[in-house]
């Protein structure tokens, strides 16, 4: 099963246990977050495509780290005018591990809760 989610103005194809880097999201490492902008779901039998979003679908993820991307150098030059500007930029990122993909009306898997009750 996989899903296509939108966050930070970009789209990501994710499945369970994938690790992705997205634009910075609020949350400390270890926190659980939900991505609710699901554009497509595919369970292997029939894909569900949203118009534009799939109603009720969501993707659960755990924040692994708050980090920064590699430095990008922005260099401007105008020839013969002695004009040169060098500027660097490092984008903030959040590293996520996808824990669950939930369709509309589906409940999250509480495997830990069932084991404790047994």
N, C-alpha and C positions, 0 to 999 in steps of 0.2 A: 504494500500500500504506500502511495506517495501523495503529496499535496504540493500545490504551488501557492506560496504565500507572498504577500507584498508588505514590505517594511522599509522605511527609509528611502522611499522612491524607487526601490529596486524589487525585482521578483526573484524568488529562490525556489528551486525544486528540492523538497526535503522528504525524507522518510525517517522512520524511527531509528534512533541512535546516531544520526548524522551530526557532525559538528560544523557549524557555519559561522562566518564572521559577518556581522551586519553593522549598519550605522549605530551609533551609541544609543542604547536604551537605558533607562533608569533601573537600577537594581544592583545589589551587592553580589559578589560571587557566592553561589549556593542558593540564591533566591529563585523561585519559580515564577515564570511569566507566561502569559498566553498571547498568542498571535491570532487575532480574530479576523484579519483580512485574508481569507482563503479564497483564491480565485478558481481553484480546480482541485478535485479529489479523484483518485483512481484506486479502487480496491482490487484490481486485477480482473474483475468481471465487466464492469461498465463504468466509464468515467462520468463524473458529474461536473459540469462546467457552469460556473456562476454567471449571473447577468447583472452586475459585474462580479458580485460576491456570492458564494455558496451560503445560503441561509443556515444559521445555527452551527456551522462548522468552525472548529478552532484547532489550533496546534499548541500543545503544551511544550515548554522548553525550560531548561535550567541554565542559569548564567554561570559560565565557567570562569570568565575573566573579563576585566575591563582593560583594554590595551589600546595602543596606537599603531597605525599602519606605518609602512616604510615612508621615509621622507621623499617628497616630490619637490624637485627644483623647478622654480618658475624663473626663466631667464628672458629678459627683454633687451633688445638691442636695435638701435637705428644706425645704419651704416653711415660712416663719414661724419657723424655728428658727435662722437665721443659720448654717446648715451648708452649706458649699460646698467641694468638693475638685476640683482640676483636675490630671490626670495624663496624660502623653503616653507613647506607645509606638511604637517603630520595629522592625518584624520583620526579622530577618536573612534574606536570600534568596541563592540561587545561580542564576545565569543559565546555561542549558545550550543547546547546539546539538546536535540529534539528528543523528548521523552514519550510523547504520545500524539497521535493524530485522531481527532474525534469528529465523527460526522454529526449531522443534526440529530439531537435526541439521544446520542450515545453517552453512556456514563464512563468516566475514567476507570481504568483497571486498578482496583485496590487489592493487589496481590498481597501486600504487606498486611493490610487490615484483615484479610481472610485467614492468613496464617496465624495471626495473634489470637483470633477467636476460636480456632480449632483446638 
